[in-house]
Amino acid sequence: MPTTRIPIDGLWRCLCPSFDDIVVSRVARLPRSSIQQQLPKNVLSRRAFYTCRPRLSDAVAPQAQIEEVTTRTQVQEVARTSRTQRPLKKQLAIADPELTELDQIPNEQLHQILKRFCTEPDSYRKICSLVDYLIVDRGEKPALLHYDALIRANSDAEMGSVLVAKRLYEEMRQQGIKPDAWFYHALLEVLVNHPDYIFRAQVMQEMKEWWFGLSPDGHHNLVLTHLRDREFELAIDRLEQMAVDGLNIQPWLYDVLLYRLVEVDELDLALKILSDRYEEQGHNIDLNIWYYLLDKFSEAYHHEGTSYVWKACVQTARLNPSDGMCLNVINLAGRYGDAVLATAALRTLSTRQTALSAYHYEPLLEAYVKSGDLTTAFRVLIIMAKAGIEPNETHTRPIYTHLAQDSDRDSHTAARDKSRVVEAWRILENMHAAGHVIPIAAANVVLEATLSTMSFSEGLVRYKQLHNICPSGPNSETFNILLRTLSRDDGELEDETVRDPKPLAMFLASEMRALKIVPTHLTYDRLILICIKGSDFSDAFKYLEEMESVGKSRGEKWWMRQGTATHMVKRCVAKGDERAWRILEEMNKRGFNHERLYTWAQSNWILQESKEEKEPKVQYDY
């Protein structure tokens, strides 16, 4: 019966952390021939760790170590393997000038040097080499001092290993060497850079059994181990307990905590910790932390956090945000209606002589609208026009939303919207009286809101009053807004004053000719749509012909939108007009989705021919 193979992956090792230990112990007992058959050559020849590391620290031990199972301790094995690589005394002399005359230094002084090495960064090789010298050359018996030093060496982020630390710890216990509190703190230092939550729990439990308390550094390291394992609640609880106990919490620990919280998008929690820390430490917080938090808060559109950092650092001139940050802050302020923050960010950009564009002013305008300051919102449009940025319909959407957002609700809210529109027009009149040049886009948006909340006749009144506040007069957008209202279906156009929209549309068309305003593609499209509704829709084809001619003169291929073309086809089919097929053919050429419309036209055309009343059909030249 074939043996079932179990895939050994990360999940298996997580569920069974002792699996690697079992494999190593079994591999160490295998004969050489078995090891060579089971392990690939590159694994057997690979030296996974620096030569000063213990033999059993590798997940798979080197072949020379496996075949020579002796009674040497792991610390003695360090000395045996490291000595074959390079001259030890020369190595130590290079590492520290104090060790130039190594043989003349007494053991007690070497022990002090070893302890000093344990407190220095990047001292992995120096510690291992000095332990090698003490054990082999000086003949010292492996003791707590040596194990503690090697444990601390494995706290190195690049060369250290928690597996090595665990092996040394187990061997020390087998040797009958009793660990002290500082030894357990050394293990916590290893776990900071090489997480192993199971081993950490074991260390903490043993410290509790031995009544060993944590030093301030131990508390800091324990918090870091929680952060490495993303146990943020435990880390914060530990920090709070440290504060209650009166421990001096180092600022860098808060910095690491803030960085980690922002990385996992815990922005609310990061802001709470920042605000509490700012109340306690004030300006002692590193500016790099403020800069990083402002960047992340504004990028994530976190209004409360962005506003807090801006007031704490930018307004006090302690921090100078980048242009990208300022733009993020402006957009955020526009979304939340924070006009003060948007103005401050835009002022920061303007002091740098930055060329402001429409995308800088749009969120500023939105912020003022949402804050209820419609006068300043219109003033932003005036500033845009003075800066050479001509406002258009896209820039005034926040104003329109504010004026007509409740136009489809009950009578009370509709009356409120009408009062908003009247107030908006009054604001424009007052600004014009004060000497401001009102851009046509500002009048157009109020006209658009009037048509949405009131009747078309009231919209015409606004159109006639427009010349009084806008010296430039109406533009093509003005007429497109009026024509859009007339082109709506009868169900959408709930206005008793508009029974027949075509005469009004012809009036508007004559106004455009009188004012020498060039129609746009959208103007022609809406005129065609209005003409289709009448009993005589021959004018629709005239406007279509004129549209194509004007578009051709501009180097463009103007034609109806798909919805307008669909209405025209249905109208022609209902009247038995042969031009329906020409429209369908043109829709096919332009890539419109017309298959269902073509099928409908065929079926309804047959029904039209089968009617008993057969009137002569008028043929139009097109």
N, C-alpha and C positions, 0 to 999 in steps of 0.2 A: 504494500500500500504506500503510495507516494506521500512524502512528508509535506504538510501544509506550510507554506512560507508566509511569514507575517511581515508586512511592509513596515520598516522602522523609519518613521518620519518624525516631524516636529511634534505632531499631536501625541504620538506614542510616548515620546520622551517627556512630554508635559504630564501625561497621565501616569507615567511610571518613571519618575526622576532617577531611580536607582539603577535603571537599565544599563547605562554606560559603565557604572561601577562593576556590575556583574560581568559584563563582557570583558572588561580589562582583567579582572581577577581570573577568569577562565583562560584568557589568552596567555596569561603569565605562566600557567601550569601546562600548557601544550608543549610537546616536543618540537624541536626545530623543523622537522620535516612537515609536520602538520601545519605549522604557522606559515611556512613557505607555500604550501598548497592553497591555504585559505586567504592569504593576504596578497594583494598586488605588489609588484616589485617597487613601484614608486612610493608606496606607503612604508614598506620596510626600510627603504633607504632615506626617507624623509626625516629631518630633525624638526619636529613641530615647535619646540621651544628653544630658548637660549640654553647653552650647555650647563648653566648653573642651576637649571630647574630640576626638581626631583624626578626620579625615574618613572614613577607611576602617575605623573601628572598628565602624560599624553593619553588621548583617547585610545590610541594604539601605540604601544611601546615600541621603540626601535628594536631591531632584531638582535643586536649585540647585547642589549640589556635583558631581553626575554630569555635568551639561552643561558645567561649566567645569573641564576637565582641564588643569591648568597644571603648571609646574615647581616650584611651592612644595613645601617639605617639610611633613611633618605637623605639626611643631612650629610652623611659620609659619602653617599653616592654623588652628591653635588660636587664635593671636592674631587672625587675620582674622575668624573667626566670633564670637569672644567679644566683640570690641569693638562689635559692632552691637547688643548686647543691653542693656547698662547702663553707666553711667560707671565706668570701671575704677578710677580713683584713689579715688573715693568708696567703692567696694566694698572696696578694700584697707584704707582708713582705718577702716571699720566693723569689718573682720575683726581688725585689730590696731592699737591706739593708736600703736605705734611707727612706723607707716607713714603718719601724718597728713601730715607734710611729705615726701612721697614723692620729689619732685624734688631734694631737698637731700641725700638719702642716697646715698653712693657705692656703686658696683656691688659691691665686696667685702663691704660690710656687708649688702647685699641678698642676696648669696649665702649669708651666714651665717644670715640670717633664713629663707631658703628651706630650708636644711638643718634649721633648728629646726622649721619647719612639717612637715617629713617625719617628725619624731618625735612629733608631736602627733596625738591622735585627732580624727576628723571634720574633717580639714583638706583635703578634696578640692578644694573651691572656692577656698580660699586659695592652694593650690599652683598650680592652673591659672591663676588670675588673675595671680599674681606672675610666672610663666613668660611669660605673655602680655605683661606690662609690660616685662620684660627684653628680650624679642626685638623687640617692635615699637617701644616708646618709647626704649629704650636702644640698640637696634640691634645687640644681641649675636647672634653667629652660633650656631645650635643646636649644643650641645656635650654631652658626657657628663653634665655637671651637670644640664642641663635634662631630658634623657631619664630620668636616674635619678629626678629629682623626680616626673616624670609617671608613671613606673612605680610608685613608692611611693604616689602618689595613688590608683592603681587597686587598691590593696590594701583600700580601703574596702569594707566588706561590702555596703553598700546601693548605692553609685554606681559602684563599680569594676567592671572587666570584664577577664577574661583575654584576650579577643579584642583589646581595645585594647592590652594589654601586648605581645602577640605582634606587632601591627602596628608599634608603636613600636620594638620590638627589631629587626624586619626592616629598617625604614627606617634605623635607626642603623648597621646593618651595611653597608647600601648607601651610606651617607654616608662610610664608611671610618672610623668612630669605633670605637675598640677598647674593648670592655667590660672592667671590672675586677672584682675579687672581690665588691666591695660591690654592684655592679650585679646580679650573679647572685643575691646575697642578697635584693635588692629583688624580683626575679622570684619567689623562693620565698615572700616575704611575700604576693604576689598570689595564689599558688597555695593558700595557707592558706584563704582565703575563697572562692576560685573554682577548684575542682579541675579539673585537666586532666592526667591521668597521663601522656599521651604527651608533652606539653610539659615536664612535670617530668623525665621521663627524658632529654629532650634537654638540659635545663639541667644536670642532673647529669653527663651525658656530656661536655659542653663544659667544665665546671669541672674534670673529671678530665683532659681533654686539655691544659688550660692550667695544670695543677698548682695549682689554687686549692683550698685547704682550707675546711672549714666552720667558721664562728665558733660560739661557744656558742648565740647566737640562731639561727644557721642550722640547727644540730642540732635545736633546739626546733621551728622551723618545719617542718623535714623530717618530724619525728614527727607533727606536726599534719596534714600533707598525707596521710600514711599513714592516720591515723585518719579523715579525711574520706572517703577511698576505701575504708574498712573493711578495710584491710590490717593487721589487728591483729598478726599474727605479725611483719611487718616493723617495725611500730612498737615492739613489745617488744624485738625484736633490736637496734634502734637505741638504745633506752633502756639495754639491758644494755651495749652497746658504749660509750655515754657514761659509764656508771658505771665500767667498766674503765679508760677513759681519764682518769678523775679529774675529769670535768667537773662543775660545780655545776648539778645538775638542779633547776629551779625547782619548787616545790610545786604550782603551778597546772597544770603539765603532767601530774603524776600525777592531779590532780583530774579533768582532762578525760579522761584515759585510763580512770579508774574509771567516770565517767559513761557513756562510750561502751560499755564492756564490759557494764555492767548493762543498757543499752538493748537490746543484742542477746542478753541472757540468758546471757552468759558469766560466770556467778556464781562458779564454781570458780576461774577465772583472776583474777577481781576480788578474791576473798578472798586468794589467794596474794600478789598485789601489795600489798594492804592490810596483810597481816601482815608482809611484808618491810619495807614502809615504816614500819610502827609500831615495829618493832625498831630502825630506824635513826633515825627522827625523833621517836618518842614522842608527846608531847602537842602537837606542832606541827601536827598534822593538823586541818584546819578542822572544827568541830563540825557544820556543815551537811553535810559529807561523811558523817560517822558517822550522822547522822539519816536521810539519804537511803538509805544502805546498809541500815540496820536496817529501814526501811520496805520496801525491795525484797526483802531476804532473807526477812523474815517473811511477806511476801505470797506469795512463791514457795515457801514451806515448805522453805527451805534451812537445815537444822538447824545445820550447822557454822558457817556465816556468821552466823546469828542469835545463836548462843551466844557467838561470838567478840566481836561488837560489844556484846552485853549485858554481858559480863564486863569489857570494856575501858572502857565509858563509863557504862552505867546503874548498875552496882554501885558504881562510884566516884563517883556523884552528879554526873557531868559532863553527863549527858544525861537529859532528862525526856521519855520517850516518850508519845505520845498514847494515849487509851483504845483506839482502833482498833488501834494497834500492839500494845498489851498483849494484846488479845484474839487477834490473829494469833499472838503468841508462845505464848499458852496453848494454842491449837489445835495449833500445831506441836509443842509439848512433849508434848501428849497423843498425837500420832501417833508420835513417836519414843521415847516412854517416858522422857522427861527430867523426872523429878519435881522436881528442884531448880529448873530453869528455870521450870516451870509455877508452882511455889509463889512464886518471886520475882516473876513477872509479876502473879500474883493479889494478892500483898502490895502491889505498887505501886498497883493499883486500889483496894484497901481503904483505903489511907492517904488517898485523895482523897474518902472518903465516897461512893464510887460504889455504887449499889444493885446488888448482885450477883444474877444470875439463874441459872436452871438451866444455860444454855449456858456459863456461866463455870465451874461446878463439874464438868460432864461431862468435858471434856478433862483436868481436874486428876485426877479419879478414874481415867481411862484411863491417865494417866501413871504413877500409883502402881501400878496393876495390872500394866502392862507392865514396870515396874522390879522386880516381885516383892514389893512391900510391900502385901500384902493387908490387913493390920491398918489401915494409914493409909487405904486405899481405903474400908473400912467406916466409918472415922471421918469421912470426907468425907460419907458419907450421913447420919451423925448430925448433922454441922454443917449440912447442908442442911435437915434437919427442924427444927433449932433456929432457923434463919433464916426459917422459915415457908414453905419450899419442900418440899412433901411428895414424897419420892422415889417413883418408880413403876417399872414394868417396863422402860421405855425407858432409864432412867438406869443400870440395872444390867447392860446388855448386855456391857460389857467384862469384868465379873466372871464372867458366865456363860461367855463365850468362853474365859477363862483356865481355868475349872474343868472344862469339858467339851469342849475343843477337839479332844482325841484320843480321844473316846469310841468312834469307829467303827474304830479301828485294832487292832493285835494285842493279845494278852493282857497283854504287859508294859506298854504305854502305857496300856491300860485300867486296870490296877492302879495305875498312877501317878496317873491321874485320880481314882480312888476315894480315894486317900490325900489328894489336894488337897481333895476335898469334905469328908472327915472333919476335916482341919485347919481348913478354913473354918468349920465348925460349932463347933469347939473355940474358935476366935478369938471368935466371937459369945458363947459362954458365958462366956469370960473377961472380955469387955468388959461384959457384963451384971453379972457379979460385982463388977466395979470401979465400978459405979454408973451406967453409961451406959444411956440409954434407947434400945433397939435398934428402929429403924424396921422395920415389917413388910416393906418391900421388900428389906431385907438378908436376912431369913430366907427370903423367897420365892425369891430367886435361888439360895440354897443348896439349897432344896427342889427347885427346877427342875433343878439340876445333879445332885442325887441320883437323880431319876427318869430322867435321861438316861444316867447312868453305872452305876446299880445297878438293883435291882428295884423294882416298885411297892410291895411289902410294906415295903421299907426306906424308901421315900418316906412311907408311912403312919406309920412310926415317927417320922420327922422331923416330920410334921404334928402328932402327939400331943405331941412335945417342944416344939413351937413356943410353947405357952402358958407354958412355963417361962422363956423369954427375952424374949418380947414381951408386955408387959402389955395392949396393945390387942387381942391375939388375931388370928386370921386375918381376911382380908378377901376380897372377891370375886375378886381376882387369885389368891389362894391356891387357891381351889376351881377356878378356870379352869385353873390349871396341872395340877392333879390330873386334871380331866376331859379335858384335852387328851391325856394319856397313855392314858386309857381309850378315847378316841374314835379312836385310830389303827387302821388296818387290821390284820388278823391277821398279815400279813407284816411290818409295821412294829413291832408289839407283840411283841417276842421276850421274853416273860416267862411262865414256866411257872406263876407264882403267880396269874396272871390268866387263868382259863379262861373265865369268863363275866363280862364287865365291867359288865353291867346291875345286879346286886345291889350292887356297890361304888358305882356311880353313884347308886343310890337312897339308899345310906347317906350319901353326901356331900350329897345334896339335903336329907335330913332334918337333917344337921348345920347346913346353912345356915338352915333354918327355926328350929332350936333357938337358934341364935346371932343370929337376926333380921338376917341379912345379905341385903340385897336383891340378887337375881340380875341380872346384866347381860344385854344382848343376846347376848353371846358365851357366857354360861352356858347359856342356853336352847338355843342352836344346838348346843352340844356334847352336851347331854342328849338332844336329838332324834337326833343322829347315833349315839349309843350305843344308844338304844332301837330304831333301825332294824335293828340287827344281830340282834336276838333273833327268835325264831320268832313271838312275838306283839308286833307293833310298834304296837299301838293307843295305847300311852302316848306315842309320838312325836307323834301328832296332838293328844293332850291338852296336851302341852307347847307345841305350836305354837299352839293356841288361847289358852293362858295367855300366851305370848309376845306375841301380837298385842294382848291385853287390857292387859297391863302397859305396852307401848309406847304404846298409845292414851291411857292415863291420864297419860303423861308428855308427850303432845303429839308423839310420834314414831311412825313407821310401821315397827315392827319386823317382820322376817320372816327366813326362813332365808337363809343365804348360798347362792350358786349351786351350790357343790359339794355342800352338804347336800341341797338340793332335788333335784339330779340323782340322788343316792343314793336318796332317797325315791321318786322316779318309777320307777327301775329295780326297787326292791324291790316296789312296788305292781304293776308289770307282771308281775314274776315270780310273784306270788301271784294275779294276775287281779283286782286291786282297782281298782274304777272311780274311786277318788279320784286315781289317777294323772293323769287328764285334767284334774281341777280344779287340781292342782298345776301342770300345764303351762300352763293358762290363766292362772294367777296369775303364772307366770314371764313370760309374754308381756306382761301388764299392767305388770310392773315393769321391762321392758326387758332381761331376761336373754337371752343368746344361747342359744336353745333349739331352733333349727331341726333340727339333726342329732339331738338327743335326741327330738324329736317324730317324726321319720322312723323312728328306731330303735324307739320305743314302738309305732308302727303296725305295723311288720313283725313284732315279737315278740308283739304282742297277737293277730295273726292265727294265729301258730303256737300260741299258748296255746289258742285256741278249737278248733283242729284236733286237739287231743289226744283220744285215745280215752277216757281216763278223765276224766269230767266230774263233778267234785264241785260241790255247791252252794256258791256264793260268799257269804260273809258280807258284808252291807252295813252300813257304819258311817255313823252320822249325823255329818256334818261340815259 
